[in-house]
Amino acid sequence: MNTKHIQCIGLCLLSTSLLTACPSDDVSNVTGDGSTGGGSTGDTGSDNDSTGTPTPITASGVDTSADGDSGDSDDSGDSGDSGDSGDSGDSTDDGVDPFCGDGEVNGTEDCDDAGESAACNDDCTAAMCGDGITNPTAGEVCDGAGESAACNDDCTAVMCGDGVVNMAAGEGCDDGGESATCNVDCTLTMCGDGIFNAAAGEECDDAGRSMACNADCTNASCGDGVLNMTAGEACDDMGESAACNANCSVSMCGDGITNITAGEACDDMGDSAACDADCTVAMCGDGTLNAAAGEDCDDMGESAACNADCSTSMCGDGIVNTAAGEACDGGPDCSPTCELACAVEVLFTEDFSDNAAGWSLGIEWEIGPAAASVGHSASCGGGDPATDHTATGDNGVAGAVIGGNLNNVLHDFYDIVSPPVDTTGFSGAVEVSLWRWLNSDYTPYMQNRIEVWDGAAWQNVFLTGGNPGVQDAAWVLQTFDVTAYANPAMQIRIGYNIDSGGAFTCSGWNVDDVQITGACPDEVCHDYNLSDFACPTGATQYCVADGPVGTNATQAQEACEQCYGAPCFNETADCAGGGYGPSPLGMYTCGDAYFGYDDGCTGDDGRIWSICASGTTYGTWADPTP
């Protein structure tokens, strides 16, 4: 019941009391005219009422004022009573003023569905999202007259993930969940925002670099090409590079990480038995002193201070060092000062200026000018040398593919073989020496050998083995004592094989200055042929190596000095002018001895003589050469 109803009831009660108190009054003046819309107009025909008593107005008359005329049912003839005009002023069926919610559209009402409906608000305005009136019947959860922090502009409650972007609620986007452009918390996707968004291609997002995440929102991993110092990376080149190790540390020789791309062959954090401090493979002769590898010195070969095996040169160490002036070192034929107590004879020498000696060349072997090579594997050392070892203009070497690399096809030994050399007739050592420049893989992939023929079989004097192979960076002297194998037809052979697939590409053998020597040749004694002359020393024979040869100046001088017991002068030094010796003509010293030939400066018979003031004594020391 609203206020209007209460007011009407009060009026009706007041009217009833007045009518009761003033029966003689004109009721029409009390009830008013029909303009009040009361329904029970002042005069309902009471003037003609058969009883003459006014009809009381009750509260129920208010509710049924539209039916007020029913009280006049017995006054059917009251046709001219002005009080009937009140019926024409009744604006509602129930006599109540129109109001919102009465179910009838009146006045300014847009609608009236007697309460809230899907189309009409409870204030009788048309239901519309955004009108500021929450209408649950119309499906509205809220209505903030537009977007607000609590309500979307489609009148749904704000919730991140509802698919409705509500900027008033702080949303930058809302795709109904995570998308390539929108995070799950309705912020715009951006790598580095600290929100992991897989749909946007992020593997992680720690708001910048972290131990686990790169600045580009990829998972931190050494080798991904993204530098992440927080993850402990100093560099990241997607693997090993000249500047960066495979573990993303800066490449530096001595860091303990072998970086082949940076030119390191090894890295043991300094000298080790296998690796030099400069990250090259430790090898005697490489010019790098490595005490850990047992080297006392390393002068890239023999020097006056350093032996070829990288030990300090010292007479008495058992190693002949010709650069230190040693002719020998130890043995019965060697003096305490490393001088030979007997002569050393060169039996064979080869500088490979050509192949006049008749070497037998196996597959890939050749004799020719030295030539640098390229294209070899870094794991196989360096290439061929550009120059030979001999300090002459021929530049000749023997080598396997000179200036190139070996063929990696599997094969047995390919060899180069020397001509035969007679190595008999020596009481001292017989030695083979050569200079090599060799770069080779190790067994089982590749093997290298040097052998000598002992007259019945090949005997090995050098054979390579396992890792790391041979990697020469300079000419290296090798000397072998082959006394035990001396025979009238000794030969040398040098070779290599490829015995397993996967061998590195290597430049192989280069050989120069091969020599065979014999120490302390057996002496042959021979009678002097002095006619009527007797040697001042009383000697009747002279003994020289290999027997007497009339045109051999060395033997002639030795025979002369054995006879006279004094230095003998070579006559040939004075043959261009007068006289016979080093003294000017007429100033000879009695007892001076000379050696030469039977005809003075020419001839086949060697002779010796002495000059004194009384004359010259002659004697031939060798028979004519056959």
Secondary structure, 3 states (H helix, E strand, C coil): CCHHHHHHHHHHHHHHHHHHHCCCCCHHHHHCCHHHCCCCCCCCCHHHCCCCCCCCCCHHHHHCHHHHHHHHCCCCCCCCCHHHHHHHHCCCCCCCCCCCCCCCCCCCCCCCCCCCCCCECCCCCECCCCCCCCCHHHCCCCCCCCCCCCECCCCCECCCCCCCCCHHHCCCCCCCCCCCCECCCCCECCCCCCCCCHHHCCCCCCCCCCCCECCCCCECCCCCCCCCHHHCCCCCCCCCCCCECCCCCECCCCCCCCCHHHCCCCCCCCCCCCECCCCCECCCCCCCCCHHHCCCCCCCCCCCCECCCCCECCCCCCCCCHHHCCCCCCCCCECCCCCECCCEEEEEEECCCCCCCCCEECCCEEEEECCCCCCCCHHHCCCCCCCCCCCCCCCEEEEECCCCCCCCCCEEEEEEECCCECCCCECCCEEEEEEECCEECCCCCEEEEEEEECCCCEEEEEECCCCCCEECCCCEEEEEECHHHCCCCECEEEEEEECCCCCCCCCECEEEEEEEEEECECEEEEECECCCCCCCCCCCEEEEECCCCCCCHHHHHHHHHHHHCCCEEEHHHHCCCCCCCCCCCCCCCCCEEEEEECCECCCCCEEEEEEECCEEEEEECCCCCC
